[in-house]
Amino acid sequence: MAKKQDDLRTILIKAKFYRTFALVFITLGIFIFCFLYISNIEGRLFDALRDPFTITVFLVPFIPAAFLSWMADRLEQKYHTLSQKK
């Protein structure tokens, strides 16, 4: 029983850790996005949206946040299923 409680606690701590770092990466992604937008676009938004490379460059800073959020969601689901089996 104590082993199961430790496993549940570890899963929950990992999920919170991943969620926290996902928020950090989202914040950093927003700053990087703003920097890239100001330095490259400068008001030519529709011209920039026609170029697929520009869209890709703007989405890249958010990939780590999306991945960590996905991992946190998987761990939270695992936590809820294991805690209900208890």
GUZAPA-963266 format. One record per atom (N, C-alpha, C): chain; residue in one letter; atom name; x, y negated, z. Coordinates in pm, whole numbers. Layout:
N
REC mol type atom      x      y      z
REC   A    A   CA      X      Y      Z
...
END
This chain:
86
REC mol type atom      x      y      z
REC   A    M    N     82    120      0
REC   A    M   CA      0      0      0
REC   A    M    C     86   -126      0
REC   A    A    N    194   -124     79
REC   A    A   CA    282   -241     84
REC   A    A    C    354   -261    -48
REC   A    K    N    385   -152   -116
REC   A    K   CA    450   -160   -246
REC   A    K    C    358   -228   -347
REC   A    K    N    231   -195   -342
REC   A    K   CA    134   -254   -434
REC   A    K    C    118   -404   -406
REC   A    Q    N    117   -441   -279
REC   A    Q   CA    107   -583   -243
REC   A    Q    C    229   -660   -292
REC   A    D    N    348   -598   -279
REC   A    D   CA    471   -662   -328
REC   A    D    C    467   -678   -479
REC   A    D    N    415   -576   -549
REC   A    D   CA    404   -585   -694
REC   A    D    C    307   -695   -735
REC   A    L    N    195   -703   -666
REC   A    L   CA     98   -809   -696
REC   A    L    C    157   -947   -670
REC   A    R    N    229   -958   -562
REC   A    R   CA    290  -1086   -528
REC   A    R    C    396  -1125   -632
REC   A    T    N    476  -1029   -674
REC   A    T   CA    578  -1055   -776
REC   A    T    C    514  -1098   -908
REC   A    I    N    409  -1032   -947
REC   A    I   CA    339  -1068  -1071
REC   A    I    C    283  -1209  -1062
REC   A    L    N    224  -1243   -950
REC   A    L   CA    167  -1376   -933
REC   A    L    C    275  -1484   -932
REC   A    I    N    386  -1457   -867
REC   A    I   CA    497  -1554   -864
REC   A    I    C    554  -1575  -1004
REC   A    K    N    570  -1467  -1079
REC   A    K   CA    619  -1480  -1216
REC   A    K    C    522  -1561  -1301
REC   A    A    N    392  -1535  -1286
REC   A    A   CA    292  -1608  -1364
REC   A    A    C    297  -1757  -1333
REC   A    K    N    308  -1791  -1205
REC   A    K   CA    316  -1933  -1167
REC   A    K    C    446  -1996  -1218
REC   A    F    N    554  -1922  -1214
REC   A    F   CA    682  -1969  -1265
REC   A    F    C    674  -1998  -1414
REC   A    Y    N    618  -1904  -1490
REC   A    Y   CA    604  -1924  -1634
REC   A    Y    C    511  -2042  -1665
REC   A    R    N    404  -2054  -1590
REC   A    R   CA    309  -2163  -1613
REC   A    R    C    375  -2298  -1585
REC   A    T    N    453  -2306  -1478
REC   A    T   CA    522  -2430  -1444
REC   A    T    C    622  -2470  -1553
REC   A    F    N    700  -2374  -1599
REC   A    F   CA    796  -2406  -1703
REC   A    F    C    728  -2434  -1837
REC   A    A    N    612  -2377  -1860
REC   A    A   CA    537  -2411  -1981
REC   A    A    C    496  -2558  -1977
REC   A    L    N    455  -2605  -1861
REC   A    L   CA    420  -2747  -1847
REC   A    L    C    542  -2837  -1865
REC   A    V    N    657  -2792  -1816
REC   A    V   CA    780  -2869  -1836
REC   A    V    C    814  -2877  -1985
REC   A    F    N    803  -2764  -2055
REC   A    F   CA    834  -2763  -2197
REC   A    F    C    730  -2842  -2278
REC   A    I    N    606  -2845  -2235
REC   A    I   CA    506  -2928  -2303
REC   A    I    C    543  -3075  -2288
REC   A    T    N    582  -3114  -2169
REC   A    T   CA    623  -3253  -2146
REC   A    T    C    744  -3289  -2231
REC   A    L    N    843  -3202  -2232
REC   A    L   CA    961  -3227  -2316
REC   A    L    C    924  -3228  -2464
REC   A    G    N    833  -3140  -2504
REC   A    G   CA    789  -3137  -2643
REC   A    G    C    721  -3266  -2684
REC   A    I    N    644  -3323  -2594
REC   A    I   CA    578  -3451  -2624
REC   A    I    C    681  -3561  -2641
REC   A    F    N    781  -3564  -2554
REC   A    F   CA    886  -3665  -2568
REC   A    F    C    965  -3647  -2697
REC   A    I    N    998  -3524  -2730
REC   A    I   CA   1071  -3498  -2856
REC   A    I    C    984  -3535  -2975
REC   A    F    N    856  -3500  -2968
REC   A    F   CA    764  -3536  -3076
REC   A    F    C    757  -3687  -3094
REC   A    C    N    745  -3759  -2985
REC   A    C   CA    740  -3906  -2993
REC   A    C    C    869  -3963  -3051
REC   A    F    N    983  -3910  -3008
REC   A    F   CA   1110  -3957  -3061
REC   A    F    C   1121  -3932  -3211
REC   A    L    N   1085  -3810  -3254
REC   A    L   CA   1090  -3778  -3396
REC   A    L    C    992  -3861  -3478
REC   A    Y    N    875  -3884  -3421
REC   A    Y   CA    775  -3963  -3492
REC   A    Y    C    824  -4107  -3511
REC   A    I    N    876  -4166  -3407
REC   A    I   CA    922  -4305  -3415
REC   A    I    C   1043  -4318  -3507
REC   A    S    N   1135  -4222  -3499
REC   A    S   CA   1257  -4234  -3579
REC   A    S    C   1237  -4196  -3726
REC   A    N    N   1140  -4112  -3758
REC   A    N   CA   1126  -4064  -3896
REC   A    N    C   1002  -4115  -3969
REC   A    I    N    892  -4129  -3903
REC   A    I   CA    767  -4160  -3971
REC   A    I    C    746  -4310  -3985
REC   A    E    N    751  -4382  -3874
REC   A    E   CA    738  -4528  -3871
REC   A    E    C    616  -4578  -3948
REC   A    G    N    499  -4521  -3921
REC   A    G   CA    376  -4570  -3980
REC   A    G    C    336  -4505  -4111
REC   A    R    N    419  -4420  -4167
REC   A    R   CA    386  -4351  -4292
REC   A    R    C    332  -4212  -4260
REC   A    L    N    228  -4205  -4182
REC   A    L   CA    176  -4078  -4134
REC   A    L    C    124  -3991  -4248
REC   A    F    N     46  -4045  -4338
REC   A    F   CA    -12  -3963  -4445
REC   A    F    C     93  -3913  -4543
REC   A    D    N    196  -3992  -4566
REC   A    D   CA    307  -3945  -4651
REC   A    D    C    382  -3831  -4581
REC   A    A    N    398  -3840  -4452
REC   A    A   CA    470  -3737  -4377
REC   A    A    C    389  -3608  -4369
REC   A    L    N    258  -3619  -4361
REC   A    L   CA    175  -3499  -4351
REC   A    L    C    172  -3419  -4480
REC   A    R    N    209  -3479  -4589
REC   A    R   CA    214  -3406  -4717
REC   A    R    C    337  -3316  -4725
REC   A    D    N    436  -3343  -4645
REC   A    D   CA    559  -3264  -4645
REC   A    D    C    550  -3154  -4540
REC   A    P    N    548  -3026  -4580
REC   A    P   CA    537  -2917  -4483
REC   A    P    C    656  -2910  -4386
REC   A    F    N    772  -2952  -4431
REC   A    F   CA    889  -2950  -4344
REC   A    F    C    869  -3043  -4224
REC   A    T    N    809  -3157  -4247
REC   A    T   CA    785  -3252  -4138
REC   A    T    C    690  -3194  -4035
REC   A    I    N    586  -3127  -4081
REC   A    I   CA    491  -3066  -3988
REC   A    I    C    560  -2957  -3907
REC   A    T    N    645  -2879  -3970
REC   A    T   CA    718  -2774  -3900
REC   A    T    C    811  -2833  -3794
REC   A    V    N    881  -2939  -3829
REC   A    V   CA    972  -3002  -3733
REC   A    V    C    896  -3055  -3613
REC   A    F    N    775  -3106  -3634
REC   A    F   CA    698  -3158  -3523
REC   A    F    C    637  -3048  -3437
REC   A    L    N    618  -2929  -3490
REC   A    L   CA    561  -2820  -3412
REC   A    L    C    665  -2739  -3335
REC   A    V    N    789  -2741  -3380
REC   A    V   CA    895  -2661  -3317
REC   A    V    C    914  -2692  -3168
REC   A    P    N    909  -2817  -3122
REC   A    P   CA    930  -2841  -2978
REC   A    P    C    823  -2777  -2888
REC   A    F    N    709  -2738  -2945
REC   A    F   CA    603  -2682  -2863
REC   A    F    C    603  -2529  -2860
REC   A    I    N    691  -2465  -2935
REC   A    I   CA    695  -2319  -2939
REC   A    I    C    733  -2258  -2804
REC   A    P    N    836  -2307  -2733
REC   A    P   CA    865  -2247  -2602
REC   A    P    C    749  -2261  -2503
REC   A    A    N    680  -2372  -2507
REC   A    A   CA    567  -2391  -2417
REC   A    A    C    454  -2294  -2449
REC   A    A    N    429  -2273  -2577
REC   A    A   CA    324  -2180  -2616
REC   A    A    C    359  -2037  -2574
REC   A    F    N    485  -1999  -2592
REC   A    F   CA    528  -1865  -2555
REC   A    F    C    518  -1844  -2404
REC   A    L    N    567  -1939  -2326
REC   A    L   CA    561  -1925  -2179
REC   A    L    C    417  -1926  -2129
REC   A    S    N    333  -2005  -2190
REC   A    S   CA    192  -2006  -2151
REC   A    S    C    126  -1871  -2182
REC   A    W    N    161  -1813  -2295
REC   A    W   CA    109  -1681  -2332
REC   A    W    C    155  -1575  -2232
REC   A    M    N    284  -1581  -2193
REC   A    M   CA    336  -1485  -2096
REC   A    M    C    267  -1501  -1960
REC   A    A    N    245  -1624  -1919
REC   A    A   CA    176  -1649  -1792
REC   A    A    C     34  -1596  -1797
REC   A    D    N    -33  -1613  -1909
REC   A    D   CA   -170  -1564  -1922
REC   A    D    C   -174  -1412  -1914
REC   A    R    N    -80  -1346  -1978
REC   A    R   CA    -75  -1199  -1971
REC   A    R    C    -52  -1152  -1828
REC   A    L    N     39  -1217  -1757
REC   A    L   CA     66  -1177  -1618
REC   A    L    C    -53  -1205  -1527
REC   A    E    N   -123  -1317  -1550
REC   A    E   CA   -241  -1346  -1468
REC   A    E    C   -351  -1244  -1493
REC   A    Q    N   -368  -1201  -1617
REC   A    Q   CA   -467  -1097  -1646
REC   A    Q    C   -428   -966  -1579
REC   A    K    N   -300   -934  -1581
REC   A    K   CA   -251   -812  -1516
REC   A    K    C   -273   -821  -1366
REC   A    Y    N   -249   -937  -1309
REC   A    Y   CA   -271   -958  -1165
REC   A    Y    C   -418   -935  -1129
REC   A    H    N   -506   -992  -1209
REC   A    H   CA   -650   -980  -1179
REC   A    H    C   -697   -835  -1193
REC   A    T    N   -650   -764  -1293
REC   A    T   CA   -692   -625  -1308
REC   A    T    C   -636   -538  -1195
REC   A    L    N   -511   -560  -1155
REC   A    L   CA   -454   -480  -1046
REC   A    L    C   -517   -515   -912
REC   A    S    N   -550   -640   -892
REC   A    S   CA   -609   -679   -763
REC   A    S    C   -752   -629   -750
REC   A    Q    N   -822   -614   -861
REC   A    Q   CA   -960   -561   -854
REC   A    Q    C   -961   -411   -834
REC   A    K    N   -856   -341   -877
REC   A    K   CA   -846   -197   -854
REC   A    K    C   -824   -166   -707
REC   A    K    N   -774   -263   -636
REC   A    K   CA   -743   -249   -492
REC   A    K    C   -870   -235   -416
END
